[in-house]
Amino acid sequence: MAKQKLEKNILSGSPRITKVSLGRRLSAFFYQHFQQIFISFRELWNTPFSTMMTILVLGVALSLPSVFHVLQKNVERASGQWNKASEISLFLKKDISEQRVQVLINKLGLYGEIETVTHITNHQALEEFKEMSGFSKALNYLDENPLPDVLVVVPAKQAMTIAASKLLVAKLKREPDVDLVQVDIDWIEKLQSIIGLVVDVMMAIALLLLLSVFLVVSNTIRLNILNQRAEIEVMKLVGATNSFIQRPFVYVGIWYGLLGGLIAWVLTLLLVQWIHSGVASLMDLYRIDFEISILNIREVAILVGLSSFLGFIASYISVKRYLVKIEPK
């Protein structure tokens, strides 16, 4: 019966056209792409030595920007502990009475920018200086105490930034009983300028290294295309389109970027662990409790995603440039 229907359709000249559903077409499309993804990964290891060398070069080039980022993040965390005016010393005039000192303390206590005010009398300051200097016997021969009373002001949390501290210092200088206001914020501004310059230099180096990754992948894909020139000509002779031919090369570029990003992550971990002991020793000298921070999951995803994207762009441009030049003779 089926044979009679087929003969009838052939004799009538109107063969049956079967429509393929959208679901089947999408399924075939994704299946084809997944198949080419795994085939391209397998083709990478047809030349394992050159593939490993390329991936290691990409990993080293990508690890340096990653290490720069880790260093920048940790330097900002460390400098954030110093980027505050924790104390402001007010040296009072020598002839000030205790009542006026108390009035000034009460007045400063009303400032919203001030957390606490501690009074150090000139007698306490002299005794502390004797203990620290080691000249206690010589200082006993002084006719009078040369040190003034000091008020140690601790700013509130919102007034500990450099800009807010400058405003508070200017406000304290206007107090008539204050002779000198001392706060160490100049070195903080210099430190911030140095850190900003180092970050700019690291960003420039990182961009150059990312450009080198782009060029390495692009050149590698170009060589792959030239090595497979005969196969590409045959595929074009049998009717393969440029988009079909270029997909494996694009996926190879993505694989290079992905694997290079993973190698860069591993190298970053190793380098950070290597410098961890040196950073810990340095922080111990300054009595700072500081734990070095490594790449978190989000940053690792950005690193691998960026490297894969660079591989995709480099391979896509290389394929578009060189594949169209290959035509069957």
DRENLUMMI-100426 format. One record per residue (C-alpha): residue number from 1; x, y, z; residue in three letters. Coordinates in Angstrom, 2 decimals. Each point is the difference from the previous one (the first is absolute). Layout:
# DRENLUMMI-100426
NUM / X / Y / Z / ALA .
...
***
This chain:
# DRENLUMMI-100426
1 / 0.00 / 0.00 / 0.00 / MET .
2 / 2.75 / 2.41 / 0.90 / ALA .
3 / 1.83 / -0.96 / -3.18 / LYS .
4 / -3.10 / 0.77 / -2.09 / GLN .
5 / -0.37 / 3.41 / 1.65 / LYS .
6 / 3.66 / 0.82 / -0.67 / LEU .
7 / -0.35 / -1.05 / -3.68 / GLU .
8 / -3.15 / 2.09 / -0.25 / LYS .
9 / 1.76 / 3.07 / 1.38 / ASN .
10 / 2.95 / -0.45 / -2.34 / ILE .
11 / -2.24 / -0.47 / -3.06 / LEU .
12 / -2.11 / 2.99 / 0.94 / SER .
13 / 3.16 / 2.16 / 0.27 / GLY .
14 / -0.95 / 1.40 / 3.39 / SER .
15 / 2.12 / -1.58 / 2.74 / PRO .
16 / -1.11 / 0.59 / 3.56 / ARG .
17 / 1.87 / 2.82 / 1.79 / ILE .
18 / 0.43 / -0.68 / 3.71 / THR .
19 / 0.10 / 3.11 / 2.20 / LYS .
20 / 2.48 / -0.05 / 2.85 / VAL .
21 / -1.32 / 1.49 / 3.22 / SER .
22 / 1.69 / 2.96 / 1.71 / LEU .
23 / 0.88 / -2.16 / 3.00 / GLY .
24 / 1.86 / -2.49 / -2.17 / ARG .
25 / 1.88 / 2.76 / -1.80 / ARG .
26 / 1.06 / 1.57 / 3.29 / LEU .
27 / 1.00 / -3.40 / 1.34 / SER .
28 / 2.10 / -0.67 / -3.09 / ALA .
29 / 1.54 / 3.47 / 0.20 / PHE .
30 / 1.14 / -0.40 / 3.62 / PHE .
31 / 1.11 / -3.57 / -0.56 / TYR .
32 / 2.16 / 1.10 / -2.90 / GLN .
33 / 1.57 / 2.79 / 2.06 / HIS .
34 / 0.68 / -2.24 / 3.01 / PHE .
35 / 1.51 / -2.58 / -2.30 / GLN .
36 / 2.33 / 2.59 / -1.52 / GLN .
37 / 0.95 / 1.27 / 3.46 / ILE .
38 / 1.21 / -3.41 / 1.12 / PHE .
39 / 1.60 / -0.77 / -3.36 / ILE .
40 / 1.95 / 3.27 / 0.16 / SER .
41 / 1.16 / -0.83 / 3.53 / PHE .
42 / 1.16 / -3.43 / -1.17 / ARG .
43 / 1.84 / 1.53 / -2.96 / GLU .
44 / 1.97 / 2.21 / 2.37 / LEU .
45 / 1.83 / -3.05 / 1.31 / TRP .
46 / 0.99 / -1.29 / -3.42 / ASN .
47 / 3.10 / 2.16 / 0.62 / THR .
48 / 0.30 / -0.16 / 3.81 / PRO .
49 / 3.40 / 1.69 / 0.32 / PHE .
50 / -0.88 / 3.11 / -2.02 / SER .
51 / -3.42 / 0.17 / 1.65 / THR .
52 / 1.48 / -0.13 / 3.51 / MET .
53 / 2.60 / 2.62 / -0.88 / MET .
54 / -2.68 / 2.34 / -1.35 / THR .
55 / -2.23 / -0.51 / 3.04 / ILE .
56 / 2.92 / 0.61 / 2.39 / LEU .
57 / 0.96 / 3.19 / -1.84 / VAL .
58 / -3.60 / 1.20 / 0.27 / LEU .
59 / -0.15 / -1.01 / 3.67 / GLY .
60 / 3.17 / 1.92 / 0.88 / VAL .
61 / -1.15 / 3.06 / -1.93 / ALA .
62 / -3.40 / -0.05 / 1.73 / LEU .
63 / 1.39 / -0.79 / 3.45 / SER .
64 / 1.94 / 3.27 / 0.21 / LEU .
65 / -3.11 / 2.24 / -0.27 / PRO .
66 / -1.71 / -2.33 / 2.45 / SER .
67 / 2.88 / 0.32 / 2.49 / VAL .
68 / -0.01 / 3.78 / -0.50 / PHE .
69 / -3.69 / 0.03 / 0.88 / HIS .
70 / 0.60 / -2.06 / 3.15 / VAL .
71 / 2.83 / 2.31 / 1.06 / LEU .
72 / -2.11 / 3.10 / -0.65 / GLN .
73 / -2.89 / -1.43 / 2.00 / LYS .
74 / 2.20 / -0.85 / 2.96 / ASN .
75 / 1.88 / 3.31 / -0.09 / VAL .
76 / -3.31 / 1.86 / 0.06 / GLU .
77 / -1.13 / -2.11 / 2.95 / ARG .
78 / 3.24 / 0.62 / 1.86 / ALA .
79 / 0.08 / 3.72 / -0.73 / SER .
80 / -3.64 / 0.22 / 1.03 / GLY .
81 / 1.12 / -0.75 / 3.55 / GLN .
82 / 2.34 / 3.02 / -0.17 / TRP .
83 / -2.25 / 2.24 / -2.06 / ASN .
84 / -1.53 / 1.48 / 3.13 / LYS .
85 / 0.92 / 2.75 / 2.41 / ALA .
86 / -0.40 / -2.09 / 3.14 / SER .
87 / 1.21 / 2.71 / 2.40 / GLU .
88 / 0.43 / 3.77 / 0.01 / ILE .
89 / 2.29 / 1.58 / 2.60 / SER .
90 / -0.87 / 3.48 / 1.28 / LEU .
91 / 2.90 / 1.75 / 1.74 / PHE .
92 / -1.49 / 2.64 / 2.28 / LEU .
93 / 1.52 / 3.32 / 0.96 / LYS .
94 / 2.26 / -0.14 / 3.03 / LYS .
95 / -1.75 / 2.65 / 2.08 / ASP .
96 / -3.42 / -1.63 / -0.26 / ILE .
97 / -1.78 / -0.77 / 3.27 / SER .
98 / -1.63 / -3.29 / 0.94 / GLU .
99 / -3.46 / 1.58 / -0.17 / GLN .
100 / 0.56 / 1.16 / -3.57 / ARG .
101 / 1.33 / -3.46 / -0.90 / VAL .
102 / -3.18 / -1.57 / 1.39 / GLN .
103 / -2.15 / 2.51 / -1.87 / VAL .
104 / 1.84 / -0.86 / -3.22 / LEU .
105 / -0.46 / -3.74 / 0.62 / ILE .
106 / -3.73 / 0.50 / 0.55 / ASN .
107 / -0.21 / 2.10 / -3.17 / LYS .
108 / 1.82 / -2.58 / -2.08 / LEU .
109 / -2.28 / -2.70 / 1.39 / GLY .
110 / -2.89 / 1.76 / -1.75 / LEU .
111 / 1.63 / -0.35 / -3.41 / TYR .
112 / -1.74 / -2.59 / -2.13 / GLY .
113 / 3.27 / -0.82 / -1.73 / GLU .
114 / 1.75 / -0.98 / 3.27 / ILE .
115 / -0.40 / -3.34 / 1.72 / GLU .
116 / 2.11 / 0.44 / 3.16 / THR .
117 / 2.34 / 2.59 / 1.55 / VAL .
118 / 2.84 / -1.06 / 2.32 / THR .
119 / 1.84 / 2.54 / 2.16 / HIS .
120 / 3.73 / -0.53 / 0.57 / ILE .
121 / 1.35 / 2.51 / 2.51 / THR .
122 / 3.45 / 1.47 / -0.38 / ASN .
123 / 1.10 / -1.94 / 3.08 / HIS .
124 / -1.16 / -3.32 / -1.54 / GLN .
125 / 1.69 / 0.91 / -3.28 / ALA .
126 / 3.28 / 0.74 / 1.78 / LEU .
127 / -0.08 / -3.29 / 1.91 / GLU .
128 / -0.71 / -1.91 / -3.19 / GLU .
129 / 2.83 / 1.81 / -1.76 / PHE .
130 / 2.39 / -0.91 / 2.82 / LYS .
131 / -0.85 / -3.69 / -0.35 / GLU .
132 / 0.32 / -0.01 / -3.77 / MET .
133 / 3.10 / 2.17 / -0.37 / SER .
134 / 2.17 / -1.36 / 2.83 / GLY .
135 / 1.00 / 3.53 / 1.09 / PHE .
136 / -1.99 / -0.02 / 3.23 / SER .
137 / 2.93 / 1.17 / 2.15 / LYS .
138 / 0.85 / 2.87 / -2.31 / ALA .
139 / -3.62 / 1.09 / -0.23 / LEU .
140 / -0.22 / 0.21 / 3.81 / ASN .
141 / 2.24 / 3.08 / -0.11 / TYR .
142 / -2.50 / 2.00 / -2.06 / LEU .
143 / -1.43 / 3.04 / 1.80 / ASP .
144 / -3.41 / -0.39 / -1.66 / GLU .
145 / -1.88 / -2.43 / -2.13 / ASN .
146 / 0.50 / 1.01 / -3.67 / PRO .
147 / -2.78 / -2.25 / -1.29 / LEU .
148 / -3.56 / 1.27 / -0.52 / PRO .
149 / -3.26 / -1.77 / 0.72 / ASP .
150 / -1.17 / -2.19 / -2.85 / VAL .
151 / -3.47 / -1.06 / -1.08 / LEU .
152 / -0.12 / -3.21 / -2.03 / VAL .
153 / -3.06 / 0.13 / -2.23 / VAL .
154 / -1.35 / -3.16 / -1.63 / VAL .
155 / -2.23 / 0.92 / -2.98 / PRO .
156 / -3.31 / -1.69 / -0.56 / ALA .
157 / -0.18 / -2.69 / -2.66 / LYS .
158 / -1.45 / 2.32 / -2.64 / GLN .
159 / 2.77 / 2.56 / 0.64 / ALA .
160 / 2.96 / -2.39 / -0.37 / MET .
161 / 0.47 / 0.51 / -3.73 / THR .
162 / 2.69 / 2.34 / -1.26 / ILE .
163 / -2.43 / 2.65 / -1.27 / ALA .
164 / -2.11 / -0.04 / 3.18 / ALA .
165 / 3.13 / 0.05 / 2.19 / SER .
166 / 1.28 / 3.10 / -1.77 / LYS .
167 / -3.29 / 1.78 / 0.67 / LEU .
168 / 0.12 / -1.04 / 3.66 / LEU .
169 / 3.63 / 1.14 / 0.36 / VAL .
170 / -0.84 / 3.40 / -1.50 / ALA .
171 / -2.91 / 0.28 / 2.44 / LYS .
172 / 2.19 / -0.91 / 3.00 / LEU .
173 / 2.68 / 2.49 / -0.98 / LYS .
174 / -2.51 / 2.81 / 0.46 / ARG .
175 / -0.33 / -0.79 / 3.71 / GLU .
176 / 1.72 / 2.82 / 1.93 / PRO .
177 / 1.54 / -2.26 / 2.67 / ASP .
178 / 1.60 / -2.36 / -2.54 / VAL .
179 / 3.60 / 0.79 / -0.88 / ASP .
180 / 0.74 / -2.85 / -2.45 / LEU .
181 / -2.01 / -2.71 / -1.72 / VAL .
182 / 1.90 / -3.06 / -1.16 / GLN .
183 / -1.34 / -2.83 / -2.16 / VAL .
184 / 1.96 / -2.26 / -2.32 / ASP .
185 / -1.96 / 0.06 / -3.25 / ILE .
186 / 2.61 / 1.33 / -2.43 / ASP .
187 / 1.73 / -3.36 / -0.28 / TRP .
188 / -3.37 / -1.65 / -0.66 / ILE .
189 / -0.57 / 2.28 / -3.01 / GLU .
190 / 3.50 / -0.80 / -1.30 / LYS .
191 / -0.67 / -3.71 / 0.45 / LEU .
192 / -3.25 / 0.30 / -1.95 / GLN .
193 / 1.79 / 1.82 / -2.84 / SER .
194 / 2.67 / -2.71 / -0.17 / ILE .
195 / -2.64 / -2.75 / 0.01 / ILE .
196 / -1.91 / 1.78 / -2.77 / GLY .
197 / 3.15 / 0.23 / -2.14 / LEU .
198 / 0.81 / -3.68 / 0.55 / VAL .
199 / -3.57 / -0.99 / -0.91 / VAL .
200 / 0.19 / 2.02 / -3.25 / ASP .
201 / 3.29 / -1.68 / -0.94 / VAL .
202 / -1.44 / -3.44 / 0.80 / MET .
203 / -3.09 / 0.73 / -2.10 / MET .
204 / 2.16 / 0.97 / -2.98 / ALA .
205 / 2.08 / -3.19 / 0.35 / ILE .
206 / -3.17 / -2.09 / 0.38 / ALA .
207 / -1.47 / 1.45 / -3.22 / LEU .
208 / 3.22 / -0.79 / -1.88 / LEU .
209 / -0.06 / -3.57 / 1.31 / LEU .
210 / -3.64 / -0.42 / -1.02 / LEU .
211 / 0.95 / 1.28 / -3.44 / LEU .
212 / 2.77 / -2.61 / -0.13 / SER .
213 / -2.58 / -2.70 / 0.81 / VAL .
214 / -2.15 / 1.24 / -2.87 / PHE .
215 / 2.95 / -0.10 / -2.41 / LEU .
216 / 1.17 / -3.46 / 1.11 / VAL .
217 / -3.45 / -1.55 / -0.51 / VAL .
218 / -0.48 / 1.78 / -3.32 / SER .
219 / 3.35 / -1.16 / -1.33 / ASN .
220 / -0.59 / -3.57 / 1.21 / THR .
221 / -3.37 / -0.18 / -1.78 / ILE .
222 / 1.58 / 1.44 / -3.14 / ARG .
223 / 2.60 / -2.77 / 0.00 / LEU .
224 / -2.72 / -2.62 / 0.54 / ASN .
225 / -1.91 / 1.34 / -3.00 / ILE .
226 / 3.09 / -0.07 / -2.22 / LEU .
227 / 0.87 / -3.53 / 1.14 / ASN .
228 / -3.50 / -1.20 / -0.91 / GLN .
229 / -0.20 / 1.87 / -3.28 / ARG .
230 / -0.43 / -3.18 / -2.08 / ALA .
231 / -2.83 / -1.26 / 2.21 / GLU .
232 / -1.75 / 3.38 / -0.18 / ILE .
233 / 0.22 / -0.02 / -3.81 / GLU .
234 / -1.53 / -3.47 / -0.13 / VAL .
235 / -2.80 / 1.03 / 2.37 / MET .
236 / -0.78 / 3.01 / -2.20 / LYS .
237 / -0.02 / -2.21 / -3.09 / LEU .
238 / -2.71 / -2.20 / 1.50 / VAL .
239 / -2.10 / 3.05 / 0.89 / GLY .
240 / 0.91 / 0.84 / 3.60 / ALA .
241 / -0.68 / 3.61 / 0.93 / THR .
242 / 2.52 / 2.33 / 1.62 / ASN .
243 / -2.06 / 0.14 / 3.19 / SER .
244 / 0.06 / -3.80 / 0.28 / PHE .
245 / 3.77 / -0.14 / -0.60 / ILE .
246 / 0.87 / 2.80 / 2.39 / GLN .
247 / -1.84 / -1.38 / 3.06 / ARG .
248 / 2.68 / -2.55 / 1.04 / PRO .
249 / 2.71 / 2.67 / -0.22 / PHE .
250 / -2.06 / 2.41 / 2.11 / VAL .
251 / -0.59 / -2.70 / 2.59 / TYR .
252 / 3.73 / -0.76 / 0.04 / VAL .
253 / 0.66 / 3.65 / 0.81 / GLY .
254 / -2.55 / -0.12 / 2.82 / ILE .
255 / 1.65 / -3.16 / 1.36 / TRP .
256 / 3.39 / 1.70 / -0.06 / TYR .
257 / -1.38 / 2.97 / 1.94 / GLY .
258 / -1.89 / -2.20 / 2.48 / LEU .
259 / 2.97 / -2.26 / 0.75 / LEU .
260 / 2.35 / 2.98 / 0.15 / GLY .
261 / -2.30 / 1.66 / 2.54 / GLY .
262 / -0.02 / -3.11 / 2.18 / LEU .
263 / 3.81 / -0.21 / -0.14 / ILE .
264 / 0.15 / 3.70 / 0.92 / ALA .
265 / -2.22 / -0.65 / 3.03 / TRP .
266 / 2.28 / -2.81 / 1.20 / VAL .
267 / 3.13 / 2.11 / -0.52 / LEU .
268 / -1.62 / 2.90 / 1.88 / THR .
269 / -0.73 / -2.26 / 2.98 / LEU .
270 / 3.59 / -1.25 / 0.00 / LEU .
271 / 1.48 / 3.51 / -0.22 / LEU .
272 / -2.27 / 1.34 / 2.74 / VAL .
273 / 0.94 / -2.88 / 2.29 / GLN .
274 / 3.65 / 0.66 / -0.77 / TRP .
275 / -0.15 / 3.66 / 1.07 / ILE .
276 / -2.34 / -0.68 / 2.92 / HIS .
277 / 2.80 / -0.63 / 2.50 / SER .
278 / 1.81 / 3.20 / -0.98 / GLY .
279 / -3.16 / 2.07 / 0.37 / VAL .
280 / -0.75 / -1.59 / 3.38 / ALA .
281 / 3.51 / 0.84 / 1.26 / SER .
282 / -0.35 / 3.60 / -1.18 / LEU .
283 / -3.36 / 0.42 / 1.71 / MET .
284 / 1.40 / -1.46 / 3.23 / ASP .
285 / 2.61 / 2.76 / 0.07 / LEU .
286 / -2.80 / 2.59 / 0.00 / TYR .
287 / -2.13 / -2.02 / 2.41 / ARG .
288 / -2.85 / -0.23 / -2.48 / ILE .
289 / -2.31 / -2.98 / -0.08 / ASP .
290 / -0.29 / -0.54 / -3.75 / PHE .
291 / -0.92 / -3.09 / -2.00 / GLU .
292 / 0.78 / 0.10 / -3.71 / ILE .
293 / -3.04 / -0.34 / -2.24 / SER .
294 / -0.05 / -2.26 / -3.08 / ILE .
295 / -2.34 / -0.12 / -2.97 / LEU .
296 / -3.60 / -0.73 / 0.91 / ASN .
297 / -2.43 / -2.03 / -2.13 / ILE .
298 / -1.31 / 3.08 / -1.80 / ARG .
299 / 3.50 / 1.17 / -0.91 / GLU .
300 / 0.99 / -3.47 / -1.21 / VAL .
301 / -3.11 / -0.07 / -2.19 / ALA .
302 / 0.90 / 3.42 / -1.42 / ILE .
303 / 3.57 / -1.15 / -0.68 / LEU .
304 / -1.07 / -3.18 / -1.80 / VAL .
305 / -2.84 / 1.78 / -1.80 / GLY .
306 / 2.26 / 2.83 / -1.18 / LEU .
307 / 2.66 / -2.41 / -1.24 / SER .
308 / -2.63 / -2.06 / -1.85 / SER .
309 / -1.45 / 3.15 / -1.55 / PHE .
310 / 3.46 / 1.12 / -1.14 / LEU .
311 / 0.52 / -3.43 / -1.55 / GLY .
312 / -3.35 / 0.24 / -1.77 / PHE .
313 / 0.61 / 3.50 / -1.39 / ILE .
314 / 3.55 / -0.81 / -1.11 / ALA .
315 / -1.00 / -3.24 / -1.72 / SER .
316 / -3.09 / 1.55 / -1.61 / TYR .
317 / 1.98 / 2.89 / -1.50 / ILE .
318 / 2.78 / -2.32 / -1.16 / SER .
319 / -2.48 / -2.40 / -1.61 / VAL .
320 / -1.91 / 2.81 / -1.71 / LYS .
321 / 3.24 / 1.40 / -1.37 / ARG .
322 / 1.72 / -3.15 / -1.29 / TYR .
323 / -2.81 / -2.45 / -0.71 / LEU .
324 / -1.55 / 2.06 / -2.82 / VAL .
325 / 3.37 / 0.03 / -1.80 / LYS .
326 / -0.02 / -3.80 / -0.35 / ILE .
327 / -1.92 / -1.05 / -3.11 / GLU .
328 / 0.14 / -3.36 / -1.80 / PRO .
329 / 2.02 / 0.09 / -3.22 / LYS .
***
